[in-house]
Amino acid sequence: MALPVPNLDDRRFQDLVDDAKRMVQQRCPEWTDHNVSDPGVTLIETFAFMVDQLLYRLNRVPDRNFVKFLELFDIRLFPPVAARAPVTFWLSAPQPDVVRIPGGTEVATVRTETDEAVIFTVDNDLDVIPCSLAALRSQPLNGAFRDHAESLQTGVSMPCFGMPPQPGDALYVGLSDPVPRCAVALRFKCHIEGVGVDPLDPPLRWEAYDGNDWAHCELEKDETGGLNRPGDIIIHVPPTHVASVLDQERAGWLRAIIIPAVPGQPQYSSSPQVDGLSAFTVGGTTPVSHAKTIEAEVLGSSTGAPSQRFKVKETPVLAGGERAVVEVSQGEGWEDWHEVEGFADSTFFDKHFVFDRTVGEIAFGPAVRFEDGAVRHYGSSPPKGALLRLRAYRTGGGSRGNVAKGTIVMPRRAIRYVTRIVNRHAASGGVDGETLDEAKVRGPIQLRTRNRAVTAQDFEQLAREAAPEVARVRCVPAGTADNAAPGGAFEGVRVLVVPEVSGDESGRLRFEQLILDEQLLQRITEYLDERRVVGTRFTVEPPHYQGITVVARILARRWARPSVVEAAARRALYRYYDPVVGGPDGDGWPFGRPVHVGEVYAVIQRIEGVEYIEDVRLFAADPLTGQRGDATQRLELASHSLVFSYEHHVRVERP
């Protein structure tokens, strides 16, 4: 492993000569001949030469020894982590067949005069599945299903909800096929009957059935103003959408459900009337990563000797993902050699190698000679003359990939049937590679854990090593504090992980962003499982998030614009009550810290243009359903819970 070596004193021979001459001018002004012919200058140059040799040795003593000790303990710099973002591929027109966006497709931001384009790669194949309308039902709250198939065929108007509509009434749309990760257009023919609601903010939520529950669908646009006029409603269906049976009919079910109105939001006074409906797929969304995949790169040929080293062409190599595989030519085929973390447990027959991703170096096992003359091979060596190639690796990553929403708009090459692409949310999770200074801080900590998870701090430190891209890690006892064992060790623990996420332009997070990726969970779990004490039970999971909603009424100063003050107040609330960057210290809401309504006054009062605050109400909210509790002055959190801003409502008035 190659760690960069610090330079303790960067002065060279000429620098030392110049420093000495300046000191002569200050201490001995009568000496005026500083030419090279003067014997005094000869003495200065001799002294400078000797000091230069001394500095050469000095630069190889303290910090260099520290770095070498880190190398002895196999402390490696963490490679960068790639940012990820969901990108939507919009079709030029609805297609009769499945449109596949293959994994590995490259998309990018726009190149400018000052910034190079940031390239992203599609992680997995995306199938944009065509669909059509197969069924239509409605169901009032606690009522029976009503089939509207006949009304659709005859063109007779039908009510979407009960009379009068109330929260919980729903309109069910059955698609011919499930459309996971797709964007679906629902073309309604309506006439104005659902009066009473704000067309720009109707109390409706679109959901998709995943076989167990209803999952939230993100709304792209609503031209109907809450089902009150003809137009298209485009929704993004979650990846868990499946075909299921509802009211004895199998379809890919979606629904629009009336939700409780927030203060100041009008509710339906009568049900919207639908004259006709059609459905079709207009696009699909898939995650992309700030990375480039390189496949089948030839490393070179083997000499047959132990401790061989080969370097890949592109560095640094990204962390995470599956372990690398080196293919060694064996006759007419290829033999797989597997990556390990070290050679301590490898034998002469094990086809192992170590991959330092930061410098892109692949090393094969050494041969060690003992005092008795015996030679032990820690890992096998590829046969002499064998050709080596790396099956695949990914390069890129870093914080540069954390681009804003709406910036990934350029496909690297034309994609059939796709007219445009866009990332609807900002990319997040990109982390730069570890620096030497950071490794020097981490080294003693890692030596303290000795690569074993015993205490709660050990679990937290090792979880960060397994996934440096996460924002926060907390290890807590499984169950009550009575599970704690003497010395800080636990028989059963929960490792709570908060991903690195960022909000939109208003600072608001979507709850889906806090859902941990299955591959990330598996990577942390496997890493900790290899290092836990025998008999220790643990789980890796997200913390419990307590959703909150703040409703505030503000009086603005006479010179202030209410819209600007309102936007600033919302942004401040979303940022303060944030699990990653919120809280009084700005490093994430503290675990278990209660929420006080008094803090809301303090947060809003700091905003420019606020005269005073008329009223503030604090509500508990379910992050999944949005269901609110009663207004309260203090909201208690469980000891290992975090706060999540579900939705904040701010009303600004002039004096």
N, C-alpha and C positions, 0 to 999 in steps of 0.2 A: 504494500500500500504506500502511496506517495502523498504525504502531507506537506504543504508548503512550509519552508523554513524561514523564520523571521530574521531580519537584519537588525542587530542591536545598535550598530553605529555605521552609518553609510558614508563616513568621511574616507577619502582616499589620499594618496601621497600629496597631490597638489593642494588639496584642501588643507592639509596639516601645515604645509609650507606657508600658505597664505595666512593662516591663523597665527603662526609664529611671528611672521613679519609684522602683522598688525600689533601684536603684543610688544614687539621691540620698539615700534614707534611710540607707544604709550609709556613704556617703562624706561626707555633709554633714547630720548629724542636726539642726543648728540651723535648717535650712529645714523649716518645718512646714506652711506654707500650700501645699497641692497642689490648690487649687481651679482651675477653668478661668479664673478672672478674674486669676490671678497671671501676671505677664509671663514668669516662668521656665517655667511650664507651656506658655505659648505658644511659647517657644523649643523645648521638648521636642517639641511636636506638629509644629512646622516641621521639626525634625530627623527625626522619625519618618516624615513624609511623603516627605522626600528619600530616606531609606533604603529605604522601601517601593518607590519607583521603581527604586532600584538593584537590589533583590532581584528585581524583575520582569524586569530585563534579565539578571541573573545566571542566573536559571532558564532562560534561553534560550541559554546559552553552551556549557559543556563537554559534559555528557552529551547534551544536545540535538543538538549538532554530531555527536557519535558516532553517535546514532541516525540522523541525516540522512545521514551517510556510509554507514551500512548500507543505507538506502533507495536511495542512488545505485547501490550494487552489487547491488541487487535481492535483499537478504537478507530472506526472508519467514519469518514465524513458522510453525512446523509446526502443522498442525491436529491435533485429537485423533484417536485410533485406536479403533475399536470392539472391545470384547471379544466373544469367540465361545464358544459352548458347545454340546455335543450335547444335544438334547432328544428324549426318547422319547414318542411319542404311543401310548397304550395303547387298544386297541379294547374296546368294551363286550362284544363277542362276535366269534368268527371270522366273516368275511364271504365270500360266494361270489364277489364281484367285487372288482376293484381299488378301494381307497379312496385317493383323492388328497388330500394336504394341500398346498394351493397355496402357492407362494412369495409372500411378503408377509404371510402370516398372523402376527398379533401375539400374543405371549404375554408374561407379566410375572410379577414377584415379587409377594408379598402386600404390600399397603399397610398400614402400621402408623401408630400415633399420632405417631411421630417421623420416619419415613422414607416418602418417596413411593415408589410402585411403579416398578421399573426395567423398562422395556419393551424387548423383544427382537423381532426380525422373522425369520421363516423365510427363509433365503437362496434356496433353490431348491425346486421341486416335489418332494414325497416321495410315491412310490407304494408303498402297503402291499399287496403282492401275495399273494393266497391260494395255498396249497400243500397238498399231501397226500403221504402216503408212497407212493413209487413202487418202491423197491427196498431191500433190506437185505443186506449182505454182512459177513463178518468175515474177518480175515487175521492169522494168527500171524506173528511176526517171521520173515522169510525164508521164509514159507510161501505156499501158494496161496490164492486167494480161495475162500470158501465161500458159496454162495447159500442164503439162508434164506427165500426167497419161499414155498416149499411149507410150511415150518414155520409161517409166519404164517397161511396159509390154514387149516391143520388145527388150529392151537392147540397144537402140540407145543413143549415147551420147547427152547431152543437155547442153546448157550454163546456168550458174547460174545467170549471170547478163547481162547488156547491152554490146554493142560493140561500143566503148570501155567502160569498167566499170567506173562508177563515183559515188561519195558519194550520197547515197540515194537509189541506186539499192538494191533490196532485194530478197532473196530466201525464200519462204513461205512453211513450212512443216505442214501439217494437220495430227493430231493424231486421232485415233479412239475414244478416250475419253480424257476429260481434266484430267490432272495429277497434281493437286495442291500439293506443298511441296514434289514432287517426283524428283528423279534423273533419267534422260532419256538419253539413249545411242542412238545416230544416227550413224549408220554404213554406211559410204560412200564408194562407188567404184569410184575412180577418177583417172585421169591421168594428168600429169603435163601440164597444159595449162595456169593457172593463174599466169603467170610469173610476176616478178617485185617486189613482196612483200617479206618481211622478214618472213620466216616460223615460227620463234619464236615470232613474234609480228605483225601478219596481222591486217590490219585496219577493223576488223569485230566485230560486237556486236550482241549477241544473245538476243532475247526478246520474251516474251509470252504475248498474248492478254488476258486482264482481263475483256472484255466486254465494256470498255470505252476507254482504251488507251493501249499502249504497255509498259509492265513492264520489267525491266532489268533482265536477267538471269545470274547467276554466272556460269562461265566456270570452270569445274573441270579439264578437259584436252582436248587437241586437237592433235590427232595423224596425222591429215591430213595436217598440216602445212598451214592452210588457204585454205582448199579444193583443195590441189594440189597433194595429193597421197592417196591411200586407207588407211582407218583407222577409228577409233571411235572418235566421239566428244561426251563428256558427259557434260550435263548442268543441273543445279539445277533450277527447275521451281518454281516461287514464289507461295505463297498460294492463290493468287487472280486469278489464271488461271481458265477460264471457257470455256465451249463450245460456239461457236459463228459462225455466218454466214459470210463468206468471199468469194467474187466472186461466190455467189449463192451456196456455199457448206458449210455445217455445220460440224465443226470439232474442236478439241482443237488445236488452231493455235500457231505455233512458227515461228520465222523468223530470218534469218541472214542478217543484213543490213550493207552496207559499210559506214563507218564513215570517216569524214575528217581526213587525216593524219596529225600528229603533225610534227614540224620541225625535219628533220632527219629520218623520218619514210617513207619508200617507199610505193607507191600506186600501185594498179593493172594496168598493161599495157594491159592485155587481160583477158577475162573471164575464170574462171575455168570451166572444163567440167566434168559433173557427169554421170557415166555409170549405177549406181544403188544406191538404198538407202533402208534401213530398219530401224525400230525404235522399241525399247523395253525399259521397265522400269527396272532399276537396283538397286533402293534404294529409300529412303525417308528421309526427314529432319524434325525434330520437336524440339521445345524448351524444355529444361530440367531445373529444378530448384535445387539449393543446399538445399534440404529440404526432410524431411521424413513425410509422412502423417500417422497419427494414428487415427483410426476410432473406434467408440463405446467403449471408455474407461470408465469404471465404476468409478465414483467418490466416492460413498458411499451411505449411507441411511440418510434420513432427520430426524431431531429431532422435526421438527415442529416449532422451535423457530425462531424469527427474527434474522437477521445479521449472518446467518450461512456462513461458509467459507469452501471451499474445494480446494485442490491443485491437479493439474495434475501431472503425473509421470515424464514427460520429459519437461525440461525448457531449454532455454527460448522459448516461443511460437512466431512464426513469425508474423510480422506485415503485413497488407494488406490482400487482399482477402475478401471473404464474412464474415459477422459477425457470431460469434459462436452461436450454438444452443445447449441448454441443454435439454435432454429428461428425463421427470419425469414419472415413472410408474404410470399408471392410470387404475386400474382394469386389464384387459387383454391386454391393449395397452399402448402406450406412448404418452405423451402430450409435445408439444414443448414450451419451455421457451426461450425468446429472449434476446440478449445482448443489453445493452444501455450504454451510456457514464456516466450517473449519475442518481441518484434517485430523483432529484429535482421535476420532472414532473410526477413521478410514484404514483399511488394510490394503495389502498388495493387490487384492483381487477386486477392490471397489473402483468403479469407473466414475470418479468424482473430480470436480474442479470448483474453485472459488472465483466469484465474479465481483470485482470492485467496480461498482457502477459509476462512482464519481470520476475516476480516471479512465474507465472503460477497459480495464485489464482483466484478462482471464488467466488464472494460475493453476497449474496442475501440481499434484502432491510431491513433496520432497522425499529424499532418502536420507536417513539420519544414521550416523555411525556411533555406536556406543563404546564404552571403555573396554569391553571384552573383544572388540573387533567386529561384533555382529552388526549388520546393516538392516535397518527396518524401513520399509517403504510405507509411507502414509498416503495411500492412494496409488492407483496404477498410473502408468505413463503411456500415452498413445504410441503405437509401434512406429519404428523409424520409417519415414517416407509417407506415412499416412496423411491424407489431406483432411483438414479440419474446417468446419464451417459452423457458424452460429445459426440455429434454426430461425429465430426471430428475436428482435428487441425493439424497444421504443425509445426514441430520443426527443428531447424538447423540454417542456415544462417550465416552471418558474412563475413568479408573480406577474410577469408580463402578459400571461394569458388571462388574467382577471379583467376581461374587457366588459364594457357596459352593454346593456341590452340594446338590440337593434343595430349592432355593429358587425355581426357576422352575416354578411349579405352576398358574398362572392363565391360561387362554386369555382373550383380550380379548372374544371372542364364542364362542358355542357352535359346536362342530365336529361335523359329522355322524358318527356311529358311534364317536366318541372319548369315552371315559369319564374319562380323567385324563391329565395330562402331568407330566413331571418331568425335570430335568437330572441325569443320573447322575454327572456330573463337574462340578467347579467351572469357572466361566467364566474365561477368561484372555485376555491380549493387549490389554486396555484400557489406553490411555496418554492422559494429559491433554495438552492443547495446550501448545506451547512458551511459556515466559515470556520477558519481555524480557531478564532477566538471563542466561537460557540462550542467547538469540540473540546477546547481546553476547560471550559466550565462543565461540560457534560462528562468528561473523562473521570474525574473523582467520584461523581455521582454514580456512574456505571460501575466503578470499582467497588463502591459501597454495596450495591445490590448483588455484585458477583454473578450477574446473569441469572439470578434466582428470585422468584416471586415469593416472598415470605410475609413482609409487612404490607400495609395498605400503600405506603409510598413506593414500594417496589412494583406493585401492580400498576400504579399510575405511570411510573417512569418507563417500564417495559412496554406499556400500551402506546406511549408516545414514540418509542423506538420503532414499534411495528407499523405505526401510522402517523408519521410526522405531520400529515396534512390536517389532522383534527384540531379543533380549537381548544377544547377543554376535556379533561379526563378527571374523574373522581371515583375513588374506590370506597365503598361503604359496606358495612356488614349486611349479610343477607338476613333479613328479619329485624330483630331488635338488637340493641347494643349489648345484650346479654351474651350474644354469640362471640363477643370479643374474647380472644385467648390472651393469657399473660404475655407481655412483651410486645403487644401490638399486632400479633398474628391473628388470623381469623380462620375458623373452620369452614365458613362459607361466605363468599363475598360477591358483590355486584359491582361490576366495572361500568360506570356510567360515562358515555361518550357523547360529546356535543360536536357536530361537524362544523367545519369552517364555512360559514355562509354570509352573504351580504344582501341587504335589502334593495328595493328599487329606488327610484329617485326620491320617493317620499320617506325612505328608510324602513318601509314595511316589509316584513318577512312573510312568506307563505309557509304554512305548516308543513307542506310536503317537503320543503327544503331541509327540515330538521329530521326527516326520516332517514335512517342510516342505510347506506348501500349494503346489500347482502355480501358482496365480495369484501367490503371493508370489515364487516363484522367477522367474517370467516377468517380473514387474515389476522386480526387481533386475537381471536380465539385460539387459532393454531399456534401463534407465537407464545401466548401465555401458557397454553397447555403443555408445551415442551419445557417450561421453566417453573411451573408450580411445584409446591411441595406435595409429595404423594399423600393422597387423601383429602386435599383441599378441593372443595367444590366452588366453582365460580361461573358466572354468566356475564356476558358482554351485551349491553342493552342501552337504549337511550334513557335519559331521566324522564320523570313525569313532568309534563309541562302544564302549568295552570294558566289557562287563558284568562285575559282580563279585557274589559272594555271601559274606556273612560268617555263620559259624556260631559262636555264643558260648554259653558256660555260665557263669552268674553266681551268686554266693552273695549273697543279700540280707541286710540287717540284720534283727535280730529284730523290730523294730517296723514294718518296711516290708511293704507288701502286694506279693506277687510279681507279680500281674497289672499293678499300676501301674508297677513297676520294668521289667517286660518291655516294656510299651507305650512307656515313656520311652526305653528303650534302642533299640528299633526306630526310633522317631522321630528320635533323635539320629544314628543310622547313615544313615538315608535322607537326612537333611538334609546331613550332612557329605560324603557321596559323591554330590553332586548337581552336574550340569553348569552350573546356573544360579545357585544360591545356596550351593553347597557350598565346600569347600576351607578352608584355614587362615585366609583373610581374609574368607570369607563372600560373595565376589563371583563364585563359580563355580569349579569345579575347574580348576586351571591346565593348559593344554595340555601334554601329554607328561609330566606329573608322575607318577612311579611311586607305586604304592600299597603301603604298608608295614603289616605286621600290627601293628607297635608303635603306630601311630596309632589302631588300634581300641581298644587298652587305654586310651589317653589319652581317647578320646571317651566310652567307657562309664564310666570311673572318675569322671568329673565329674558323673554322674547321682546325684541324691539317693536314698539308700536302698541303694546298692551297697556291700557289705562288701569284697569283692574278686572278681577274675575267675579262675575255675577254668581255663578253656581257651578259646582263640580259633583258628579255622581260616579261612583266606582262600582262596577259589576263584575262578578265572576262569569266566565264564558267558557263553554265547551269548545276546544280548538277544532274539533271535527264537525260538530253540528251547528255551532254558533249559538246554542241555547244559553240564555242568560239567566243568572240568578237575581236575587233581590239586591237593591242598592245597599252598600255598606260603607262604613268609614275605615275599616281595616280588614284586609283579606289575608287570612292565615295560609301559609304554605307548609306542606310537609317538609321534614328536615332535609330531605334530599331532592326537593323539587325546584324547578326554575319557572320563571314567569315568561309568558308569551303574549305579545300584543295581538289579540285577535282582530279588533277593529276599534278605532277611536273616532268619535263624532265631536266636532268642534263647530260651534256657531258663534260668529263674530258680528257684533252690532256696533253701530255708531252712537255716540252720545246724543 
